[in-house]
Amino acid sequence: MNTSRAGTARIDITPDWPVMLAGFGQRTKPSDGILDRIFAKALFLDDGEHRLLLITADLISTPRTLAEAVADALGATLGLAAEQICICASHTHSGPTPHDAGDGAPGVAAFAASLQTAMIAVGAQAAQAARPCRIRTGVGALDGFLNRRTRGAPNLVDRRIPVVVADDAETGEPMAVLFGAGCHPVTLGWDNMKISGDFPGVAQRAIEAATPGVNALFFNTTEGNVVPITSPNRDALDPRGYVGGTYDDTRKMGGDLARAVLDTMATATESSPPKLSSERRTLSLKPNFADYTPEAAAALLAGARQTLADYLGDNLVRALPPGPLWSVASDVVVARDLSEDDMRELMIACCRYLGLYQRKAQAPPPRPVKAPVQVMRINDFAFLALPGEVMVEVGQAWSTLADSPTAFIIGLANAHLRYLPLASHFAEPEAGVRYETVTAGLQSGEVEVALENAALMLSNLRAN
């Protein structure tokens, strides 16, 4: 007998006040309006034996402090363990900054406080709304992605669109659809100063308009080295690649994604009996540059500072706090129309300076980072939730380890450790001047440790 239940909820989290937007260091002023409303949404699933609660939000990332506070509160009220709760972000680059860093950024402290309250509430509402359901899964496909690291040659992307549908058992109508795609939501660039969920927001609204009564929830998969095909084909570091996008691009990308999801909803199939399970481990992993001695790190920092001084002027670098550095350097790239080599030299110096400046304040050796790694099964889908921006090749490795065509990544989940590349990315000849490796959150080889642990967890779930 099917004893499955599902509940879903949504809460508008759009701040109606100016707030610093996240995702582009070029911005130095708060938002000046709203293009579209943004939401936190939740899907609660229960197969009679196992329960899962997934919370998504139209945000750049999921700060660890936020995820832990929300999971602790919902765990206490709903009786859920941490492994049963997954909190993730869409990675829109036009959403409010979700974490108050204490630096006085306009509007952020108020938004961060309201966000935590909203995410706790939406999770509780979804669980309380649970009713009998059937759970269906399917995989669609979408073109329109560009691998920015390879500049499209080869164009290594994941076209798959995983779709999970919860239907009301009595009416047969969909009540919720959870879907993913692997692409940076940057159809709107750093020149956009209005709040927006970017193309995932458009897709969710289009699905909801086409299917009355449904709640559409988006998660990002392997977007770490992928941008929309509408983005200029420039190096990932180049600020000229993230400017000039229009809301027409946003609507087209979101509309295409929505159609792929709607087509897949129509053909998604039910597993009998439904299968839900989850496991989670918090790993202690080495941060990027952890293998540098204090002397080597200091030398790298000094070299980065000298490069900045060469391009920006020593007096300016001396006077600048780290915060506006990316914006100032980007202005120089645009104003001087720097060659790609000069642009990369300047922007990599920014990356190194900003990363090593923080490390300088810590006593050596660098502290290990806590990395939550979570595996969830929903019918035939094997999800791996990772705390950062995941490269396409990591998703391929997960599919191989899982030995399944329906193994997917949920990125930006439960914390944010920046980019998550493989050791093979660090071994590339230009890794020292490539954005995703220089700004990686973990040292070379540590993502493989996470994958090995995930494979063991999946094996445990399958055995039970």
C-alpha positions as CSV (number, residue, x, y, z in Angstrom):
1,M,0.0,0.0,0.0
2,N,1.2,3.5,-0.9
3,T,1.6,5.5,2.3
4,S,3.5,8.4,0.8
5,R,2.8,11.9,1.9
6,A,4.0,15.3,0.6
7,G,3.6,18.8,1.7
8,T,4.8,22.1,0.1
9,A,4.9,25.8,1.0
10,R,6.4,29.0,-0.2
11,I,7.2,32.4,1.4
12,D,8.0,35.6,-0.4
13,I,11.4,36.8,0.9
14,T,11.8,39.9,-1.3
15,P,13.1,42.8,0.8
16,D,11.1,46.0,0.1
17,W,14.1,48.2,0.9
18,P,17.5,48.8,-0.7
19,V,19.9,46.0,-0.1
20,M,23.3,44.9,-1.3
21,L,23.0,42.4,-4.1
22,A,25.3,39.3,-4.1
23,G,27.3,37.7,-6.8
24,F,29.3,40.5,-8.4
25,G,32.1,42.3,-6.7
26,Q,31.7,45.2,-9.2
27,R,28.6,46.5,-7.3
28,T,29.3,49.1,-4.7
29,K,25.7,50.4,-4.1
30,P,22.5,48.7,-2.9
31,S,19.6,47.6,-5.1
32,D,17.4,50.3,-6.7
33,G,14.2,48.3,-7.3
34,I,12.6,44.9,-7.9
35,L,12.4,43.1,-11.3
36,D,10.6,40.1,-9.8
37,R,9.8,38.7,-6.4
38,I,12.0,36.0,-4.8
39,F,10.9,33.1,-2.6
40,A,12.0,30.5,-0.2
41,K,10.1,27.2,-0.9
42,A,10.0,23.8,0.8
43,L,9.0,20.2,-0.2
44,F,8.4,17.6,2.5
45,L,8.4,14.0,1.5
46,D,7.4,11.0,3.6
47,D,7.2,7.4,2.3
48,G,6.0,6.0,5.6
49,E,9.5,5.0,6.7
50,H,11.8,7.8,5.7
51,R,11.3,11.6,5.6
52,L,13.0,14.3,3.7
53,L,12.7,18.1,3.8
54,L,14.2,20.1,1.0
55,I,14.3,23.9,1.2
56,T,15.2,26.0,-1.8
57,A,15.7,29.8,-2.1
58,D,16.3,32.4,-4.7
59,L,19.7,33.3,-3.3
60,I,23.4,33.4,-4.3
61,S,24.3,30.8,-1.7
62,T,23.4,29.0,1.5
63,P,25.6,30.4,4.3
64,R,26.6,27.8,6.9
65,T,25.3,29.9,9.8
66,L,21.9,30.2,8.2
67,A,21.6,26.5,7.2
68,E,22.6,25.3,10.6
69,A,20.2,27.6,12.4
70,V,17.3,26.6,10.2
71,A,18.1,22.9,10.4
72,D,18.5,23.0,14.2
73,A,15.1,24.8,14.6
74,L,13.3,22.5,12.2
75,G,14.9,19.4,13.6
76,A,13.7,20.4,17.1
77,T,10.1,21.1,16.0
78,L,9.6,18.4,13.4
79,G,11.8,15.6,14.8
80,L,14.1,15.5,11.8
81,A,17.8,14.7,11.8
82,A,20.3,16.9,9.9
83,E,20.6,14.2,7.2
84,Q,16.9,14.5,6.5
85,I,17.1,18.3,5.8
86,C,18.7,19.8,2.7
87,I,18.8,23.6,2.3
88,C,20.1,25.0,-1.0
89,A,20.2,28.2,-3.2
90,S,19.5,28.9,-6.8
91,H,22.7,30.9,-7.1
92,T,21.0,33.9,-8.7
93,H,23.5,36.8,-9.0
94,S,20.7,39.4,-8.6
95,G,19.5,38.4,-5.1
96,P,20.2,40.1,-1.8
97,T,23.3,39.2,0.2
98,P,22.1,36.5,2.5
99,H,24.6,36.8,5.3
100,D,25.4,39.8,7.6
101,A,29.2,40.0,7.6
102,G,29.1,42.9,10.1
103,D,30.5,45.3,7.6
104,G,27.5,47.6,7.5
105,A,26.4,46.6,4.0
106,P,23.1,48.4,3.4
107,G,20.0,46.5,4.2
108,V,21.7,43.1,4.7
109,A,21.4,42.7,8.5
110,A,17.6,43.2,8.3
111,F,17.3,40.8,5.3
112,A,19.4,38.1,6.9
113,A,17.3,38.2,10.1
114,S,14.0,38.0,8.0
115,L,15.4,35.2,5.9
116,Q,16.2,32.9,8.8
117,T,12.7,33.4,10.1
118,A,11.1,32.8,6.7
119,M,13.1,29.6,6.0
120,I,12.2,28.1,9.3
121,A,8.5,28.9,8.7
122,V,8.4,27.6,5.2
123,G,9.9,24.2,6.3
124,A,7.4,23.9,9.1
125,Q,4.5,24.8,6.9
126,A,5.4,22.2,4.2
127,A,5.6,19.4,6.8
128,Q,2.3,20.5,8.4
129,A,0.6,20.5,4.9
130,A,1.6,16.9,4.2
131,R,-1.1,14.8,2.6
132,P,-1.2,11.5,0.7
133,C,0.6,11.6,-2.6
134,R,2.5,9.7,-5.3
135,I,6.1,10.6,-6.2
136,R,7.2,10.5,-9.8
137,T,10.6,11.2,-11.4
138,G,11.8,11.9,-14.9
139,V,14.8,13.4,-16.7
140,G,14.5,16.1,-19.4
141,A,17.1,17.9,-21.4
142,L,17.9,21.5,-22.3
143,D,20.4,23.2,-24.6
144,G,21.6,26.8,-24.0
145,F,24.6,26.3,-21.7
146,L,28.2,27.3,-22.3
147,N,31.3,25.9,-20.5
148,R,33.1,29.2,-19.7
149,R,36.3,27.4,-18.6
150,T,36.8,25.7,-22.0
151,R,35.1,28.7,-23.8
152,G,32.8,26.1,-25.5
153,A,35.6,24.0,-27.1
154,P,34.7,21.4,-26.1
155,N,31.4,22.5,-24.6
156,L,31.3,20.3,-21.6
157,V,27.9,20.8,-19.9
158,D,25.2,18.6,-18.3
159,R,22.0,19.0,-20.4
160,R,20.0,16.8,-18.0
161,I,17.1,18.3,-16.1
162,P,16.1,16.1,-13.1
163,V,12.5,16.4,-12.2
164,V,10.6,15.1,-9.1
165,V,6.8,15.5,-9.1
166,A,4.6,15.1,-6.0
167,D,1.0,14.5,-7.1
168,D,-2.0,14.7,-4.8
169,A,-3.2,11.1,-4.3
170,E,-6.9,12.0,-4.4
171,T,-7.0,14.3,-7.4
172,G,-3.9,13.1,-9.3
173,E,-2.9,16.7,-9.8
174,P,0.7,17.9,-9.2
175,M,1.1,19.8,-6.0
176,A,4.9,20.3,-6.2
177,V,7.7,19.9,-8.7
178,L,11.4,19.9,-7.8
179,F,13.7,20.4,-10.7
180,G,17.4,21.3,-11.4
181,A,19.7,22.6,-14.0
182,G,23.4,23.2,-14.2
183,C,24.1,26.8,-15.1
184,H,25.0,30.1,-13.5
185,P,22.0,32.4,-13.2
186,V,23.8,35.4,-14.8
187,T,21.6,36.4,-17.7
188,L,21.5,39.7,-15.8
189,G,25.0,41.1,-15.2
190,W,26.6,43.3,-12.6
191,D,25.1,46.4,-14.3
192,N,21.6,45.1,-13.1
193,M,20.8,46.7,-9.8
194,K,17.3,45.3,-9.3
195,I,16.3,42.2,-7.3
196,S,15.6,39.2,-9.4
197,G,15.6,35.4,-9.3
198,D,17.1,35.5,-12.8
199,F,16.1,32.6,-15.2
200,P,15.3,30.1,-12.4
201,G,12.7,32.6,-11.1
202,V,11.2,32.9,-14.5
203,A,11.1,29.2,-15.0
204,Q,9.4,28.6,-11.6
205,R,6.7,31.2,-12.3
206,A,6.1,29.8,-15.8
207,I,5.6,26.3,-14.5
208,E,3.3,27.5,-11.8
209,A,1.2,29.5,-14.3
210,A,1.0,26.5,-16.6
211,T,0.0,24.1,-13.8
212,P,-2.4,25.8,-11.4
213,G,-1.9,24.7,-7.8
214,V,1.7,23.5,-8.2
215,N,4.7,24.8,-6.3
216,A,7.8,24.8,-8.4
217,L,11.2,24.5,-6.6
218,F,14.6,25.0,-8.4
219,F,18.0,23.8,-7.4
220,N,21.3,24.2,-9.3
221,T,23.4,21.2,-10.3
222,T,26.9,21.5,-11.8
223,E,27.0,25.2,-12.6
224,G,30.6,25.9,-11.5
225,N,32.0,26.3,-15.0
226,V,28.8,26.9,-16.9
227,V,27.0,30.1,-18.0
228,P,24.0,30.8,-20.2
229,I,24.7,30.8,-23.9
230,T,23.4,34.4,-23.9
231,S,26.6,35.4,-22.0
232,P,29.5,36.9,-23.9
233,N,32.1,34.1,-24.5
234,R,34.8,35.6,-22.3
235,D,37.2,34.4,-19.6
236,A,35.4,33.7,-16.3
237,L,37.5,36.5,-14.7
238,D,36.6,39.1,-17.3
239,P,34.0,41.7,-16.0
240,R,33.2,42.5,-19.7
241,G,31.6,39.0,-19.8
242,Y,28.9,39.9,-17.2
243,V,27.4,43.1,-18.4
244,G,24.7,44.1,-20.9
245,G,22.4,41.2,-20.4
246,T,18.7,42.0,-20.7
247,Y,15.5,40.6,-19.1
248,D,14.6,39.3,-22.6
249,D,17.6,36.9,-22.1
250,T,16.2,36.0,-18.7
251,R,12.7,35.3,-20.0
252,K,14.0,33.2,-22.9
253,M,16.3,31.0,-20.8
254,G,13.6,30.6,-18.1
255,G,10.9,29.9,-20.6
256,D,13.0,27.2,-22.3
257,L,13.8,25.6,-18.9
258,A,10.1,25.7,-17.9
259,R,9.0,23.9,-21.1
260,A,11.6,21.2,-20.6
261,V,10.3,20.7,-17.0
262,L,6.6,20.7,-18.1
263,D,7.4,18.1,-20.9
264,T,9.1,15.9,-18.3
265,M,6.3,16.2,-15.8
266,A,4.0,14.8,-18.4
267,T,6.0,11.6,-18.7
268,A,7.6,11.2,-15.3
269,T,7.0,7.8,-13.8
270,E,6.2,6.4,-10.3
271,S,8.3,3.9,-8.4
272,S,6.4,1.2,-6.6
273,P,6.9,1.3,-3.7
274,P,8.4,4.8,-3.4
275,K,11.9,5.0,-2.0
276,L,13.3,7.7,0.2
277,S,16.5,7.6,2.2
278,S,19.3,9.9,3.2
279,E,22.7,10.0,4.9
280,R,25.0,12.9,5.8
281,R,28.6,13.3,7.0
282,T,30.4,16.5,8.0
283,L,34.0,16.1,6.8
284,S,37.1,18.1,7.9
285,L,38.9,19.0,4.7
286,K,41.9,21.1,3.8
287,P,41.3,24.6,2.4
288,N,42.9,25.9,-0.8
289,F,46.5,26.9,-0.3
290,A,46.7,24.7,2.8
291,D,50.0,23.2,1.6
292,Y,51.7,26.6,1.4
293,T,54.1,27.4,4.2
294,P,53.6,30.7,5.9
295,E,56.6,32.1,4.0
296,A,55.3,30.9,0.6
297,A,51.8,32.3,1.4
298,A,53.3,35.6,2.4
299,A,55.4,35.7,-0.8
300,L,52.3,35.0,-2.9
301,L,50.4,37.7,-1.1
302,A,53.2,40.2,-1.6
303,G,53.4,39.3,-5.3
304,A,49.7,39.9,-5.7
305,R,49.9,43.2,-3.9
306,Q,52.7,44.3,-6.2
307,T,50.7,43.4,-9.3
308,L,47.7,45.4,-8.0
309,A,50.0,48.4,-7.3
310,D,51.4,48.1,-10.9
311,Y,47.9,48.4,-12.4
312,L,46.0,50.5,-9.8
313,G,48.8,52.6,-8.3
314,D,50.5,52.0,-4.9
315,N,48.8,54.8,-3.1
316,L,45.3,53.5,-4.1
317,V,46.1,49.9,-3.0
318,R,47.6,51.2,0.2
319,A,44.4,53.2,1.0
320,L,41.9,50.6,-0.2
321,P,40.2,48.1,2.2
322,P,39.8,44.7,0.6
323,G,36.1,45.1,0.0
324,P,36.0,47.5,-3.0
325,L,39.1,46.0,-4.6
326,W,37.3,43.8,-7.2
327,S,35.2,46.8,-8.3
328,V,38.2,49.1,-8.7
329,A,40.1,46.4,-10.7
330,S,37.1,45.7,-12.9
331,D,36.8,49.4,-13.7
332,V,40.4,49.4,-14.8
333,V,39.8,46.4,-17.1
334,V,36.8,48.1,-18.7
335,A,38.2,51.6,-18.9
336,R,41.6,50.6,-20.4
337,D,40.1,47.7,-22.4
338,L,42.9,45.5,-21.2
339,S,44.1,42.5,-23.3
340,E,43.0,39.1,-22.0
341,D,46.4,38.4,-20.6
342,D,46.6,41.7,-18.7
343,M,43.0,41.3,-17.5
344,R,43.8,37.9,-16.2
345,E,47.0,39.0,-14.5
346,L,45.1,41.8,-12.7
347,M,42.0,39.9,-11.7
348,I,44.0,36.8,-10.5
349,A,46.0,39.2,-8.3
350,C,42.7,40.3,-6.8
351,C,41.7,36.7,-6.2
352,R,45.0,35.9,-4.5
353,Y,45.1,39.0,-2.5
354,L,41.5,38.7,-1.2
355,G,42.0,35.0,-0.4
356,L,45.4,35.3,1.2
357,Y,44.6,38.5,3.1
358,Q,42.0,36.5,5.1
359,R,44.5,33.7,5.7
360,K,47.1,36.2,7.0
361,A,44.8,37.0,9.9
362,Q,44.8,33.3,11.0
363,A,47.5,31.6,13.0
364,P,49.2,28.9,10.9
365,P,48.5,26.2,9.8
366,P,45.2,27.0,8.1
367,R,42.2,25.6,9.9
368,P,40.4,22.7,8.2
369,V,37.0,23.5,6.9
370,K,33.8,21.7,7.8
371,A,32.2,20.3,4.7
372,P,28.6,18.9,4.9
373,V,28.2,16.1,2.4
374,Q,24.7,14.6,2.0
375,V,23.3,11.8,-0.1
376,M,19.6,11.4,-0.8
377,R,17.6,8.9,-2.7
378,I,14.2,9.8,-4.2
379,N,13.0,6.8,-6.1
380,D,15.7,6.0,-8.7
381,F,17.4,9.4,-8.3
382,A,20.7,9.5,-6.3
383,F,21.3,13.1,-5.2
384,L,24.7,14.3,-3.8
385,A,24.3,17.7,-2.0
386,L,27.6,19.6,-1.9
387,P,28.4,22.9,-0.2
388,G,29.6,25.0,-3.1
389,E,29.8,25.7,-6.8
390,V,30.3,22.3,-8.4
391,M,32.1,21.7,-11.7
392,V,30.6,19.6,-14.5
393,E,33.3,17.0,-14.1
394,V,32.4,16.5,-10.5
395,G,28.9,15.6,-11.6
396,Q,30.3,13.1,-14.1
397,A,32.5,11.5,-11.4
398,W,29.4,11.2,-9.2
399,S,27.4,9.5,-12.0
400,T,30.3,7.0,-12.5
401,L,30.7,6.3,-8.8
402,A,26.9,5.9,-8.4
403,D,26.8,3.7,-11.6
404,S,23.6,5.4,-12.5
405,P,22.3,7.7,-15.3
406,T,20.1,9.3,-12.7
407,A,22.7,10.5,-10.2
408,F,22.7,14.3,-9.8
409,I,24.4,17.0,-7.8
410,I,22.6,19.6,-5.7
411,G,25.0,22.5,-5.4
412,L,25.1,25.4,-3.0
413,A,23.8,23.1,-0.3
414,N,24.0,23.4,3.5
415,A,27.0,25.8,3.3
416,H,29.1,27.6,0.8
417,L,32.8,26.7,0.3
418,R,33.1,28.5,-3.1
419,Y,34.3,26.5,-6.1
420,L,34.7,22.7,-5.9
421,P,37.0,21.5,-8.7
422,L,38.7,18.1,-9.1
423,A,42.4,17.4,-8.8
424,S,42.5,17.2,-12.6
425,H,41.5,20.9,-12.7
426,F,44.4,21.8,-10.4
427,A,46.7,19.8,-12.7
428,E,45.9,21.9,-15.8
429,P,48.9,24.0,-17.0
430,E,47.1,27.3,-16.4
431,A,45.4,26.3,-13.1
432,G,47.4,29.0,-11.2
433,V,45.7,31.7,-13.3
434,R,42.2,30.2,-13.7
435,Y,39.3,31.6,-11.6
436,E,37.7,28.3,-10.4
437,T,41.0,26.9,-9.2
438,V,42.5,30.0,-7.6
439,T,39.3,30.7,-5.8
440,A,38.5,27.1,-4.9
441,G,37.4,26.5,-1.4
442,L,39.3,23.2,-1.0
443,Q,42.8,22.0,-1.7
444,S,43.4,19.8,-4.7
445,G,42.2,16.2,-4.1
446,E,39.7,17.2,-1.3
447,V,36.6,17.0,-3.5
448,E,37.6,13.5,-4.3
449,V,37.6,12.7,-0.6
450,A,34.0,14.1,-0.5
451,L,33.1,11.9,-3.5
452,E,34.5,8.8,-1.9
453,N,32.5,9.4,1.3
454,A,29.4,10.0,-0.8
455,A,29.9,6.7,-2.7
456,L,30.1,4.9,0.7
457,M,26.9,6.6,1.9
458,L,25.1,5.7,-1.3
459,S,26.2,2.1,-0.9
460,N,24.8,2.1,2.7
461,L,21.5,3.5,1.5
462,R,21.2,0.9,-1.3
463,A,22.0,-1.9,1.1
464,N,19.2,-0.9,3.4
